[in-house]
């Protein structure tokens, strides 16, 4: 498994390194709620990405690495946890039956992010993407109920899956350590200059608020 995980981590970091030069600072208003995937992530700590790095840059890497852990846990579950696998299969079939699935097949930079922008006070949305997705889910029949024995088995197997995910996560974080220099170099080369340029522009605007030559 170690060699396989190593190859996957190498590929994920290489994919992120190819994407970073295309990153640009967001021009829209950021969200107030923190990203649960990135806040305090051991993946980002292992990669040497600090909290001062823009969230979009963080998210692109954390999502790519999380996908590796998810795939490893899925394979382990399919081999060893029949009750949990059956429940997941039923949920997957239910999801595939939805007419509207806006959160599927997203690029890593957008996967796991909120589907809608932060609402503005006094300006309600006519509709939201998340709301449309919820409506599509509500039209489907519920999953069949579980017996008490099945519930107990499911709880046990979920615990085993969590333990395995933690083990794989620790391995992945160890493998990320060897990529820290390349990751930090990419941030220094492609991210920090854009942030510095934004700060310089903001400083100039604050120093000369009435300068007609400023945009």
C-alpha positions as CSV (number, residue, x, y, z in Angstrom):
1,X,0.0,0.0,0.0
2,X,2.8,2.4,0.9
3,X,4.2,2.5,-2.7
4,X,0.7,2.9,-4.1
5,X,-0.1,5.8,-1.7
6,X,3.3,7.3,-2.5
7,X,2.5,7.4,-6.2
8,X,-0.9,8.8,-5.6
9,X,0.4,11.6,-3.4
10,X,3.2,12.4,-5.9
11,X,0.5,12.6,-8.6
12,X,-1.8,14.8,-6.5
13,X,1.0,17.3,-5.6
14,X,2.1,17.4,-9.3
15,X,-1.4,18.1,-10.4
16,X,-1.7,20.9,-7.8
17,X,1.7,22.4,-8.8
18,X,0.5,22.5,-12.5
19,X,-2.7,24.3,-11.3
20,X,-1.1,26.9,-9.0
21,X,0.2,29.2,-11.8
22,X,-3.4,29.6,-13.0
23,X,-4.6,30.8,-9.5
24,X,-5.8,34.3,-9.3
25,X,-7.1,36.2,-6.2
26,X,-10.9,36.1,-5.9
27,X,-12.6,39.4,-6.8
28,X,-15.9,38.5,-5.1
29,X,-16.8,38.8,-1.4
30,X,-15.5,35.9,0.7
31,X,-17.7,33.8,2.9
32,X,-17.9,34.3,6.6
33,X,-18.1,30.5,7.5
34,X,-14.7,28.7,7.5
35,X,-14.1,25.7,5.3
36,X,-14.4,22.6,7.4
37,X,-12.1,20.7,5.0
38,X,-9.2,23.2,5.3
39,X,-9.5,24.7,8.8
40,X,-6.9,23.1,11.0
41,X,-6.3,20.4,8.4
42,X,-3.3,18.1,9.2
43,X,-2.9,17.7,5.5
44,X,-2.1,21.4,5.0
45,X,0.2,21.4,8.1
46,X,2.1,18.5,6.6
47,X,2.4,20.3,3.3
48,X,3.7,23.4,5.0
49,X,0.8,25.6,3.9
50,X,0.0,28.1,6.7
51,X,-3.2,29.8,7.5
52,X,-2.0,33.0,5.8
53,X,-2.1,31.3,2.4
54,X,-5.4,32.1,0.4
55,X,-8.1,29.5,0.9
56,X,-8.4,28.7,-2.8
57,X,-4.8,27.6,-2.8
58,X,-5.3,25.5,0.3
59,X,-8.5,23.9,-0.9
60,X,-7.0,22.8,-4.2
61,X,-4.4,20.7,-2.4
62,X,-6.5,19.5,0.6
63,X,-9.2,18.2,-1.7
64,X,-6.8,16.3,-4.0
65,X,-5.2,14.6,-0.9
66,X,-8.5,13.9,0.7
67,X,-9.6,12.1,-2.4
68,X,-6.7,9.7,-2.0
69,X,-7.8,8.9,1.6
70,X,-11.4,8.5,0.5
71,X,-10.5,6.0,-2.2
72,X,-8.4,4.0,0.1
73,X,-11.2,3.8,2.7
74,X,-13.7,2.9,-0.1
75,X,-11.5,-0.1,-1.1
76,X,-11.1,-1.2,2.5
77,X,-14.9,-0.9,3.1
78,X,-15.7,-2.9,-0.1
79,X,-13.4,-5.7,1.1
80,X,-14.1,-5.8,4.8
81,X,-17.3,-4.0,5.9
82,X,-20.3,-5.5,4.2
83,X,-23.0,-3.8,6.3
84,X,-21.5,-0.3,5.7
85,X,-20.9,-1.1,2.0
86,X,-24.5,-2.1,1.5
87,X,-25.7,1.1,3.1
88,X,-23.3,3.1,0.9
89,X,-24.5,1.3,-2.2
90,X,-28.1,2.1,-1.3
91,X,-27.2,5.8,-0.7
92,X,-25.3,5.9,-4.0
93,X,-28.2,4.5,-5.9
94,X,-30.5,7.0,-4.3
95,X,-28.2,9.8,-5.2
96,X,-27.9,8.7,-8.8
97,X,-31.7,8.8,-9.1
98,X,-31.8,12.5,-8.3
99,X,-32.6,14.6,-11.3
100,X,-30.3,17.5,-10.2
101,X,-26.8,16.8,-8.8
102,X,-24.8,20.1,-8.9
103,X,-22.1,19.0,-6.5
104,X,-20.8,16.1,-8.6
105,X,-17.8,16.0,-11.0
106,X,-16.4,19.3,-9.8
107,X,-12.8,20.3,-10.1
108,X,-10.8,19.8,-6.9
109,X,-10.6,23.6,-6.4
110,X,-14.4,23.7,-6.1
111,X,-15.3,20.3,-4.6
112,X,-16.7,20.6,-1.1
113,X,-17.3,24.4,-1.3
114,X,-20.8,25.9,-0.7
115,X,-22.9,25.8,-3.9
116,X,-24.2,29.4,-3.4
117,X,-22.6,32.7,-2.5
118,X,-22.9,34.2,0.9
119,X,-26.4,35.9,1.2
120,X,-26.6,39.6,1.4
121,X,-28.8,41.1,4.0
122,X,-32.0,42.6,2.6
123,X,-31.4,40.9,-0.8
124,X,-32.9,37.4,-0.7
125,X,-32.2,34.9,-3.5
126,X,-35.1,34.0,-5.7
127,X,-33.7,30.5,-5.6
128,X,-30.5,28.7,-4.6
129,X,-28.6,25.9,-6.1
130,X,-28.5,24.1,-2.8
131,X,-32.2,24.6,-2.4
132,X,-32.9,23.0,-5.9
133,X,-30.6,20.1,-5.0
134,X,-32.6,19.6,-1.7
135,X,-35.9,19.7,-3.6
136,X,-34.6,17.0,-5.9
137,X,-33.6,14.8,-2.9
138,X,-36.9,15.3,-1.2
139,X,-38.7,13.8,-4.2
140,X,-37.0,10.4,-3.7
141,X,-38.3,7.7,-1.4
142,X,-36.4,7.2,1.9
143,X,-33.9,4.4,2.4
144,X,-35.3,1.2,3.9
145,X,-35.2,1.1,7.7
146,X,-32.5,-0.9,9.5
147,X,-33.0,-3.5,12.2
148,X,-31.4,-3.0,15.6
149,X,-28.9,-5.7,14.7
150,X,-28.0,-3.9,11.5
151,X,-27.7,-0.6,13.3
152,X,-25.3,-2.0,15.8
153,X,-23.2,-3.7,13.0
154,X,-23.2,-0.4,11.0
155,X,-22.0,1.6,14.0
156,X,-19.1,-0.9,14.6
157,X,-18.1,-0.9,10.9
158,X,-18.3,2.9,10.7
159,X,-15.8,3.0,13.6
160,X,-13.5,0.6,11.8
161,X,-13.7,2.7,8.7
162,X,-12.8,5.8,10.7
163,X,-9.8,4.1,12.2
164,X,-8.6,3.0,8.8
165,X,-9.1,6.6,7.5
166,X,-7.0,8.0,10.3
167,X,-4.2,5.4,9.6
168,X,-4.2,6.3,5.9
169,X,-4.3,10.0,6.7
170,X,-1.2,9.7,8.9
171,X,0.6,7.9,6.1
172,X,-0.4,10.4,3.6
173,X,0.7,13.3,5.8
174,X,4.1,11.6,6.2
175,X,4.5,11.3,2.4
176,X,3.6,15.0,2.0
177,X,6.5,16.1,4.1
178,X,8.9,15.4,1.2
179,X,7.0,17.8,-1.0
180,X,7.1,20.8,1.4
181,X,9.9,22.6,-0.4
182,X,8.3,22.3,-3.9
183,X,4.9,23.4,-2.4
184,X,6.3,26.4,-0.6
185,X,8.4,27.4,-3.7
186,X,5.2,27.4,-5.8
187,X,3.4,29.6,-3.3
188,X,6.4,32.0,-3.2
189,X,6.6,32.1,-7.0
190,X,2.9,32.3,-8.0
191,X,0.8,33.3,-5.0
192,X,2.7,35.7,-2.9
193,X,3.5,38.2,-5.7
194,X,-0.2,38.5,-6.5
195,X,-1.0,39.1,-2.8
196,X,1.7,41.7,-2.6
197,X,0.5,43.4,-5.7
198,X,-3.1,43.6,-4.2
199,X,-1.8,45.0,-0.9
200,X,0.3,47.6,-2.8
201,X,-2.7,48.7,-4.8
202,X,-4.8,48.9,-1.7
203,X,-2.1,51.0,0.1
204,X,-1.9,53.3,-2.9
205,X,-5.7,53.8,-2.9
206,X,-5.8,54.5,0.8
207,X,-2.9,57.0,0.5
208,X,-4.4,58.9,-2.4
209,X,-8.2,58.4,-2.2
210,X,-8.9,61.3,-4.5
211,X,-6.2,60.8,-7.1
212,X,-7.9,61.0,-10.5
213,X,-5.3,58.7,-12.1
214,X,-6.4,55.8,-9.9
215,X,-9.1,53.5,-11.1
